[in-house]
Amino acid sequence: MITWNDFTKVDLRAGTIVKAEPFDGLKRPAIKLWVDLGTDLGIKKSSAQITQLYQPTEIIGKQVVCIVNFPPKQIANFISEILVTGFPDENGNVVLTGIDKPVPNGSRLY
């Protein structure tokens, strides 16, 4: 079990995917994402292994849930600044964690 203080350490925010492109040259296929997290956080980059279920052009405008307080991680020649969250489906493919009604970008999950 965790405490409320443990939970609040994870900074989960709503963001909208504003740009997506294939991330070529990796062992495991991925998509480069640029996510608008509102005026305070701006646009942050992420690499997501979601190519089994998504094409870059179809996810532009999708609102997703992101962890914004992990340290940046270098993946090949790309710096991933946030983690875009998702759940594995029955085949282990990542399904993005979405938001069913629009909220302001940068809104924090409570």
Secondary structure by P-SEA (a helix, b strand, c coil): ccccccccccbbbbbbbcbbbbbccccbbbbbbbbbcccccccccccccccccccccccccbbbbbbccccccccccccccccbbbbbcccccccccccccccccccccc
